[in-house]
Every structure is written in C-alpha cells, then in structure tokens.
Amino acid sequence: MSADAAQITPATTRIGWIGTGVMGRHMCAHLIAAGYTLTVFNRTPSKAHPLLSMGANLAASPAALAAQSDVLFSIVSYPSDVRSVHLHPSTGTLSSLPPGATLIDMSTSDPSLALEIASIASTKQCFALDAPVSGGETGAKAGALSIFAGGDAAAVKRVEPLLGLLGRVRYMGGAGKGQFGKLGNQITIGSAMVGLVEGIVYAHKAGLDLEEYLDAISSGAAGSRSLDLYGRKMVRREFEGGAFVDYFVKDFGICLRECEKMGIALPGLALAQQFYLSLKAHGEGRLGTQALLLALERLNNIRVETLSSSSSSRLQ
C-alpha cells in the first residue's frame, strides 16, 4: 500500500476530528484558521460548540465522521477511549474509514494498541499513525506542540502540512514508536518534577526567598522547561490548569507496564507515580501536575508559598 495520494490542501482534504477538550479545541482552531473545513465529534457535544461557531460541522458518531474524512484525527483521554472510538465494531472509525484515508491518533496511549490499530487499518487499505503530543494547553494554543510520530514514514510525510500547523513533527519510527517516544518524555518529566518540588521544599526550609531561588537556578544547570512552566505556579499556589494529575497517573501507569515488559527498573518513575497517586487519593486528580507540591507538603507537614507575586517568601 502506497502513501502517495492527492496533495493535502484546504480545497481537497476533508478533515475529521474526535476529541474537542482542553487540547483538541485549540488544535482544531489552527486547522480552521488555515482554511480547512472540519467535521468534529465529541462525546459531550457542548464542548464542540465553540468550534461550530467557527464553522466546523458536527458528526453523530465516530463512524459517521470517519466515512466523510480523508484525514481523521483523535485526541482522547484514555486507551479505553482510543479503543472505543476506533475499534468498536459498529460505531468505531475503522468500520467506515474510506480506503486511502489516514487516521492520526494524538492521544497518549498504549504502544501495543497503536500497533493493533495500524494493523487493522492496513487491512482496510488505510494508514494509522500514532502521534501523541507534548506541550500542554500552552503549546496547543500556540501551535507549538512537540509531536512524536510513529507509523509509515511516507504517510507521516504526507500529513506534515497538517501536523505542522499544530507543532513540530519528530518521526520516531514505525507503528507504536510515537507512543514510546511520548512515554519516554513523560518519564523524564516525572522525575524532573519530583526534583523541582524537592528543591523548593529544601529552599523553603532553609529560609530562602523562593522567587529569588527560582531565578537563580533557572539560569544554571538546574534550569528546565518544567521549572519555567511550573516553578512559580507552585510557590504561588496556582494549582489549577495545565496537565491534569489524573492524566499523569494514567501515563505513568502505561510507562510502568511497558517497563515490566522490557524487564527494566525505573525507580524515579515509580516514585513519581506514587506521589501522583497520593494526590488522586486526596481528590486532587483534576488539579494541574504542579500540585505535586501538595504531596511533599503533606509528607513534611509544612506549607510552602510566597507572600505575593513579587520576590518575597516566608518560612512557616
């Protein structure tokens, strides 16, 4: 099966999109702004209303959407959702996706599921790519996501005009490799977040000005994207927004299962998973991942914060 097909342009390419939540709505907006006509499906239709006002159409089911799509995107919450929207025998996308069409799943999911979907798509003369993303809502808004693409190289190349509107494409290899790339990203973030929070707790107990402390380490070897995005949110106790704790628990669980299959031990990942599970157990699963500070505060029986948005902090 060749990935060569008609050139992708707003005039020739019908785009479908499943999942118009925090990430999906911003990603869809970039495609609409570039002149593409989108038909969307969301399990909660009200979440698609802002896109409908921008000119998108609404489909009744994933299968109905797939039947009228040349390129079909999805970004949903859990692997069970990915399986349902694509592999359900009557309402799933692969029950009706036209031959020659391309399915691009941008959810963070199981590599084995990505392989399964790609295999079934191939039997229907379609392409299925796994292309999970990193960058959060901020990256989605800016069209600056990092996209971990897995699947047929020529098929990835063909859809780059679309993916390029959403961020920068990084080709990881064959089917499932995009998911492996994203999971490695999550492992790195998890350990980095634990280190960031432990440094903040230590600086707090040492009586340092936390804003000055964050400024100092950001320009040195400890500087990181996690620090830039979350450091000040932590010390200012801004725990709403960003990637949800629930999703980190899900991602780390997938990572740990893959580690078991590979026969490798990643203790930093396991520790991060335990901290995030403790947040979920306290009913904090819908807070942003910067809420990790709360878990370390409970462990040490302290409260960390700045007095204001200016450079000031207090040891309590």
Wavefront OBJ file of the C-alpha trace (Angstrom):
o trace
v 0.000 0.000 0.000
v 1.446 3.342 -1.043
v 1.063 6.544 0.939
v 1.090 8.573 -2.274
v -2.235 10.335 -2.736
v -3.722 13.670 -3.631
v -1.920 16.655 -2.191
v -3.295 17.831 1.129
v -4.876 21.273 0.745
v -7.926 23.023 2.235
v -9.695 22.577 -1.110
v -9.082 18.842 -1.473
v -8.865 17.387 2.044
v -11.794 16.538 4.291
v -10.691 16.573 7.922
v -12.404 14.830 10.814
v -11.563 15.366 14.479
v -12.532 13.368 17.558
v -11.983 14.989 20.979
v -12.515 18.726 21.370
v -11.490 19.154 25.001
v -8.700 21.233 26.512
v -6.159 20.292 23.832
v -8.358 19.408 20.884
v -10.284 22.654 20.669
v -7.110 24.722 20.257
v -5.611 22.288 17.753
v -8.791 22.324 15.670
v -8.794 26.122 15.703
v -5.387 26.182 13.977
v -6.665 23.950 11.177
v -9.786 26.071 10.721
v -7.664 29.242 10.664
v -5.579 27.688 7.875
v -8.718 27.293 5.769
v -9.593 23.635 6.362
v -13.192 22.572 6.857
v -13.560 20.306 9.881
v -16.232 17.903 10.961
v -15.919 17.025 14.640
v -17.232 14.523 17.145
v -17.127 14.825 20.918
v -18.714 12.545 23.479
v -20.032 15.715 25.181
v -21.390 17.735 22.231
v -21.446 21.022 24.157
v -17.640 21.013 24.207
v -17.677 21.294 20.417
v -19.894 24.398 20.334
v -17.027 26.952 20.163
v -15.698 25.160 17.068
v -19.140 25.041 15.477
v -19.300 28.810 15.812
v -16.011 28.940 13.877
v -17.504 26.948 11.015
v -16.927 23.311 11.988
v -19.615 20.671 11.440
v -20.794 18.099 13.985
v -20.977 14.344 13.332
v -23.302 11.955 15.138
v -20.731 9.209 15.799
v -17.075 8.306 15.177
v -18.147 6.011 12.322
v -20.241 8.727 10.669
v -17.317 11.116 10.976
v -14.815 8.641 9.543
v -16.976 7.917 6.495
v -16.591 11.536 5.355
v -12.908 12.065 6.245
v -9.713 11.909 4.205
v -7.632 12.587 7.331
v -9.100 11.775 10.723
v -7.537 12.996 13.989
v -8.304 11.878 17.523
v -7.127 13.077 20.912
v -8.984 11.429 23.784
v -8.216 10.735 27.422
v -7.536 7.036 27.976
v -6.530 3.935 25.988
v -10.053 2.573 26.577
v -11.391 5.669 24.788
v -8.958 5.163 21.901
v -10.109 1.551 21.550
v -13.774 2.520 21.692
v -13.695 5.317 19.104
v -11.561 3.401 16.605
v -12.194 -0.329 17.083
v -15.837 -0.622 18.142
v -17.338 -2.952 15.524
v -20.320 -0.744 14.666
v -19.523 2.820 15.746
v -15.714 2.844 15.554
v -13.877 4.791 12.879
v -12.254 1.756 11.280
v -15.688 0.351 10.481
v -16.184 3.101 7.893
v -12.898 4.931 7.147
v -12.540 5.114 3.325
v -9.642 3.313 1.589
v -6.627 5.598 1.259
v -7.596 7.703 4.307
v -5.213 8.398 7.179
v -6.056 8.074 10.870
v -3.853 10.099 13.245
v -4.298 9.316 16.937
v -2.726 12.059 19.055
v -3.785 10.580 22.401
v -1.180 9.255 24.828
v -1.934 5.552 24.789
v -0.515 2.020 24.800
v 2.086 1.259 22.104
v 0.513 -2.180 21.653
v -2.854 -0.558 20.910
v -1.227 1.701 18.324
v 0.199 -1.401 16.638
v -3.195 -3.100 16.700
v -4.927 -0.097 15.147
v -2.255 0.242 12.450
v -2.568 -3.442 11.571
v -6.354 -3.294 11.239
v -6.167 -0.040 9.248
v -3.761 -1.690 6.827
v -6.253 -4.459 6.093
v -8.722 -1.747 5.093
v -6.189 -0.031 2.808
v -5.858 2.886 5.248
v -2.961 4.316 7.226
v -2.947 4.720 11.016
v -0.337 6.895 12.705
v 0.296 7.323 16.432
v 1.276 10.936 17.077
v 0.952 11.869 20.770
v 1.962 15.367 21.751
v 3.824 17.244 24.477
v 3.456 20.900 25.366
v 0.135 21.054 27.166
v -2.577 23.621 26.636
v 0.028 26.374 26.241
v 1.657 24.537 23.345
v -1.718 23.695 21.812
v -2.783 27.349 21.866
v 0.476 28.489 20.288
v 0.650 25.725 17.676
v 3.991 24.784 19.239
v 3.472 21.187 20.354
v 6.161 18.553 20.088
v 4.611 15.731 18.047
v 6.001 12.195 18.407
v 5.042 10.492 15.154
v 5.007 6.741 14.616
v 3.920 4.759 11.565
v 4.666 4.582 7.860
v 7.303 7.240 7.111
v 5.760 8.248 3.783
v 2.324 8.592 5.398
v 3.776 10.838 8.105
v 5.488 12.945 5.436
v 2.249 13.317 3.519
v 0.311 14.732 6.503
v 3.091 17.082 7.650
v 1.229 20.119 6.157
v -1.456 19.449 8.764
v 0.763 18.419 11.662
v 2.985 21.438 11.031
v 0.059 23.706 11.901
v -0.033 22.119 15.358
v 3.672 21.940 16.211
v 6.949 20.323 15.244
v 6.919 16.752 13.992
v 9.517 14.312 15.347
v 9.486 10.998 13.475
v 10.148 8.174 15.946
v 9.852 5.136 13.661
v 7.198 2.547 12.818
v 3.784 1.999 14.369
v 3.831 2.358 18.153
v 7.128 4.253 18.223
v 5.358 7.588 18.607
v 3.779 6.303 21.804
v 7.143 5.037 23.054
v 8.640 8.487 22.389
v 5.883 10.241 24.321
v 6.146 7.795 27.227
v 9.886 8.464 27.456
v 9.013 12.156 27.566
v 6.638 11.531 30.467
v 9.262 9.537 32.369
v 11.678 12.453 32.073
v 9.064 14.975 33.180
v 8.013 12.845 36.161
v 11.492 12.610 37.623
v 12.191 16.283 36.846
v 9.028 17.376 38.669
v 9.985 15.433 41.792
v 13.411 17.098 41.775
v 11.872 20.530 41.233
v 9.477 20.146 44.171
v 12.151 18.730 46.489
v 14.395 21.706 45.695
v 11.563 24.118 46.502
v 10.793 22.373 49.801
v 14.503 22.437 50.715
v 14.814 26.140 49.840
v 11.716 26.888 51.885
v 13.069 25.122 54.982
v 16.404 26.877 54.536
v 14.611 30.224 54.690
v 15.469 31.324 51.158
v 13.463 33.858 49.163
v 11.696 31.417 46.863
v 11.284 33.790 43.910
v 14.977 34.656 44.056
v 15.843 30.998 44.418
v 13.879 30.078 41.290
v 15.512 32.932 39.366
v 18.935 31.725 40.436
v 18.521 28.086 39.446
v 16.694 28.838 36.188
v 19.835 30.318 34.629
v 22.095 27.471 35.758
v 22.354 23.758 35.103
v 19.108 23.115 37.008
v 17.127 25.194 34.521
v 14.383 23.251 32.731
v 11.113 23.615 30.878
v 9.308 22.179 33.912
v 10.848 24.848 36.124
v 9.830 27.597 33.701
v 6.264 26.345 33.400
v 5.561 25.269 36.952
v 8.084 26.663 39.456
v 6.352 29.948 40.168
v 2.916 28.375 39.936
v 3.964 26.048 42.750
v 5.244 28.695 45.142
v 2.286 30.977 44.361
v -0.068 28.025 44.954
v -1.588 28.211 41.488
v -2.589 24.568 41.185
v -5.372 24.831 38.613
v -4.774 24.375 34.903
v -2.119 22.612 32.910
v -1.946 18.841 32.511
v -4.210 17.048 34.968
v -2.831 14.826 37.718
v -5.259 12.126 36.511
v -3.524 12.027 33.139
v -0.059 11.730 34.676
v -1.303 8.794 36.751
v -2.570 7.199 33.527
v 0.631 7.919 31.578
v 2.942 6.687 34.330
v 0.859 3.533 34.672
v 1.370 2.811 30.963
v 5.093 3.527 31.342
v 5.437 1.120 34.262
v 3.618 -1.633 32.392
v 5.990 -1.154 29.455
v 8.950 -1.265 31.853
v 7.717 -4.614 33.145
v 7.516 -5.944 29.585
v 11.049 -4.684 28.884
v 12.444 -6.032 32.148
v 13.825 -2.681 33.299
v 13.598 -0.875 36.645
v 12.996 2.899 36.731
v 12.732 3.787 40.437
v 12.390 7.519 39.783
v 9.309 6.876 37.652
v 7.851 4.558 40.307
v 8.355 7.221 42.989
v 6.728 9.906 40.862
v 3.772 7.595 40.251
v 3.290 7.094 44.000
v 3.280 10.845 44.648
v 0.720 11.486 41.919
v -1.412 8.574 43.110
v -1.440 10.173 46.563
v -2.815 13.381 45.027
v -5.532 11.389 43.271
v -6.365 9.657 46.555
v -6.875 13.087 48.157
v -9.363 14.071 45.448
v -6.857 16.275 43.608
v -6.810 14.440 40.289
v -8.213 17.413 38.364
v -5.532 19.794 39.578
v -2.525 20.534 37.396
v 0.607 18.449 37.745
v 2.282 21.313 39.623
v 0.075 20.244 42.540
v 2.824 17.698 43.254
v 3.957 20.260 45.825
v 0.921 19.336 47.939
v 2.105 15.740 48.257
v 5.540 16.840 49.531
v 3.940 19.344 51.912
v 1.848 16.604 53.477
v 4.880 14.350 53.756
v 6.836 17.047 55.593
v 3.926 18.732 57.447
v 4.714 22.179 56.001
v 3.140 24.780 53.728
v 5.248 26.499 51.072
v 4.282 29.806 49.456
v 5.391 33.295 48.547
v 3.764 36.262 50.233
v 2.977 37.928 46.898
v 3.788 37.844 43.210
v 6.835 39.981 43.983
v 10.068 38.453 45.266
v 9.116 37.545 48.821
v 8.647 34.331 50.729
v 8.105 33.137 54.254
v 9.332 30.174 56.269
v 6.448 28.638 58.131
l 1 2 3 4 5 6 7 8 9 10 11 12 13 14 15 16 17 18 19 20 21 22 23 24 25 26 27 28 29 30 31 32 33 34 35 36 37 38 39 40 41 42 43 44 45 46 47 48 49 50 51 52 53 54 55 56 57 58 59 60 61 62 63 64 65 66 67 68 69 70 71 72 73 74 75 76 77 78 79 80 81 82 83 84 85 86 87 88 89 90 91 92 93 94 95 96 97 98 99 100 101 102 103 104 105 106 107 108 109 110 111 112 113 114 115 116 117 118 119 120 121 122 123 124 125 126 127 128 129 130 131 132 133 134 135 136 137 138 139 140 141 142 143 144 145 146 147 148 149 150 151 152 153 154 155 156 157 158 159 160 161 162 163 164 165 166 167 168 169 170 171 172 173 174 175 176 177 178 179 180 181 182 183 184 185 186 187 188 189 190 191 192 193 194 195 196 197 198 199 200 201 202 203 204 205 206 207 208 209 210 211 212 213 214 215 216 217 218 219 220 221 222 223 224 225 226 227 228 229 230 231 232 233 234 235 236 237 238 239 240 241 242 243 244 245 246 247 248 249 250 251 252 253 254 255 256 257 258 259 260 261 262 263 264 265 266 267 268 269 270 271 272 273 274 275 276 277 278 279 280 281 282 283 284 285 286 287 288 289 290 291 292 293 294 295 296 297 298 299 300 301 302 303 304 305 306 307 308 309 310 311 312 313 314 315 316
